[in-house]
Amino acid sequence: MKKTLLIWLVILFLPALVTAQTTGVKAESLGVDAAQQKLVEISVTKFEDAAFWRSAMPLDMGIAMNRRFEGSPAEKQPLEGETASKIQEQDRYVLGAKVNFFRRGVNHVSIVPVRPLPVAGITKTLSVWVVGRNYNHILKAVILDYFGQKREITVGRLNFMGWKQLTVAIPPGIIQDEYHFSSERGIKFVGFRIEFDMMESFGSYYIYFDDLRATTDLFAEEFRDSDDMTDGW
């Protein structure tokens, strides 16, 4: 009788013991991962200089142009520590892009900087303030990975009115570092691509951008040995 009771007790409490052990291992792993990250939100560009940007689309489909306008999203919050800094980047303007369509069709426009914008560390997310004008067009971010390969990431549809902050996570499949090197990490932002909905690609289309930011892991950059050598010579 006692032996039977003991067996039933083991059967009842064994799942709980296994779960407790598994949970402990996961918690420990998460703690190690968190200790090796230093997530910081940084500004990539605030679109202050319209001459730094250019727009291009197929010549037989339409004409694209850029212009800067004074303004800013009312809901936008400054970065942590930005207001306390004595040296602040100017933030008075937004970038506007205008597209005049010649005809309907499978169409797109690229809005790119004159040179790639590097993002330090391992980028987790990109965010940008956009005025989409409530069209079904799709906004994509174009980046270069560690090896310089161009990648497109879908940010979202532009079917909303007024300013809205769009955020997209960087897929883990995009390579941002190489374990042999500690000083060369990160991606480079090379522009936006708007893929137009065929049913709404007529007349004129306007879009505005402000404050492209990145949430990035700067653990290796901050804790890199100060006496380490720099490659690339």
N, C-alpha and C positions, 0 to 999 in steps of 0.2 A: 504493500500500500504506500509506504513512504517512498519507495523507489519510483512508483508511478507518479506520485505527486511531484517529485523532484524533476522528472522528465517534462511534465506539463509546465512547470515554472520556467525551465530553460527555454522551451518552445515559445512561451509568451514573451519573455524579456530579451531574447536574442535579437530580434529586429531593432529594438530600441538601442541596444548596445552598439550594433553595427552602424546605425544612423548617427549616433553620438560620435563615434570614431571618425566616420566620413566627414561629418560637419566640422570637426576639429581640424582636419587636414585642409579643407577648403578655406577655412578662416585663416589659417596660418599662411597659405599660399597668397591669399588676397593681401595680407599684411605685408608680405615681402614685395609684392608688385607695387603697392601703394608707396612703400618706403623708397622705391627706386624711380619715382616719378615726381616731377615738379611742374605741374600744369599752370600755365600763365596765359592770359589773354593779351595779345599784342595787336597793334595796328599795322596792317600791311600797306594800305594807302587810303587817303581821305579824298582822293579825286579833286585836289585843289587846282591842278594845272591841266586845262583841256588840251594844251599843245603836246602833252605827254601821251595822249591817247589818239588812236585813229580807228575809224570804222571802215569796214570793207564788206562788199557783197557782190554776187555775180553781176557783171555789167549789164547783161540783158534782162535782169530781173528788177533793178531799181537803183536808187542812189541813197547812200548813207552819209551822214555828217554828224559832227560833235559840236557841243557848245557848253560852256560852263554858266551856271546860274547861282546867284546868291541865295542861300537858304540852308535848311537842315531839318531832319525829322524831329518833331517836338518831343517824341518819346525816347530819343537816343540818350543813353547815359554815358558819362565819361569813363574811360578806363580807370582801373584802380591805381591810385597814385598820380594820375595825370593832372588833377587839379592842384596838387601840392607841388608839382614840379615848376621850377623857375623857367625852364625852357620848354615851351609847348609848341607843337606843330600847329600851324594855322588851320582853322576849320571854319571857313566862311562860305565855301562854295560846294556845289554838287555838279556832277557831270551829267549832261543831257545828251541823248542820241536820238536822231530823227531819221526815219526811213520813208522814202517815197517809192511806192511800188509802181512798176510799169504794168504788171499783169499778175493774175493769180498763178500759183504753181508751187512746187516743192522748193522752198526758199529758206535762206538763212542769212544772218549777218554776224560778223565777228567784230568785237570791240576789244582792242588789244593795246597794251602799253608799248612804247617804242623799244623797251628792253624788258626782259623777264624780271619779276620782283621776287627775290629769294625770301623764303620763310625759314627762320632758324629753328633748330630742334626737330622733333618728330611731331608733325601736325596731326591733330585729332579732328578738328572741325574747321570749316570756313563759314563765315557769316557776312552778309552784306545787306544794307538797306536799299530797297528798290521801290520805285513807283511803277506798277505793272499795267495800269490802265484797263484792267479787267478783260484781258484777251486770253485765249487758250494757248498762247505761245509758250514754249518751254525754254527756260534759262539753264545753261550749262556752264560750269567752270572748267577752264582748260589749264592743266598744270603739266610740268615736267617732273618725272620721278628722279630718283638718284642717278640713274644711268642716262638721263636726258631724253627718255621716251615720252612722247606726248600722250596724255590721258585726258579723257572727258568725263566729268562727274555731273550728273543731273542734279541741279539745285532745286528746281520746282517749277510749277506752272505760274504764269503771271496773271491769273484770273482773280485779281483783287484790286480794290480801289485805294488810292492814297499810299502812304509809306508803309512798308512792312519789312521786317528783318527776316530774311531767309537764311537758314542754316543747313549745312550738309556735312555729314561725317565722311572723312577720308577712308575709303575701303582699306582693310588690312592687307589686301593683295598688292597694293601699290608700294613698291620698295622705296624707302626713304633713307636707308643707311646701309653700310657695309661693315661687318664686324672687325675688319682689319684696321679701320681708320676711325679715330675718335673726333677729329676736327671737321670732317666733311659729312654733314647730315642735312636732311630736309628736302623740301620740294621747292619749285619755282612756279609762281603764278604767271601765266602768259596770256590771260584774257578771258572774256566771256564769249559764248556762242549762243545766239537765240535762234531756235528752230521754229519757224512760223507755221501756224495752223493754216492749211490751204484755204479753208473757208473764210478766214479773216485776214488774208494777206492782200489787202486792197487799200487804196487811198494812202493815207499817211499814218505812221505809227511813231509814238513818242515813248521813251523810257528814260528814267533818271536813276543814278547810282550815288551812294554815299557810304563812306566808312567801311571798307573791307577789313575784316578782322580775322585772326586765327587763334584758336586755342591750341597751344603747343607744349610739348614736354621738353623742358630745358635742363633736365637733370644732368646729362652728360656735359653740356656746355658750362654749367655752373660749377660742377665738381671735377672738371678736367684738371689734371696736374699742371701747375704753372710752369714747371721745368720741362714739360714734354716738348718734343721737336715738332715742327710743322713741315709736312710733306708738300710736294708740288713744285720743287725747284728743278 
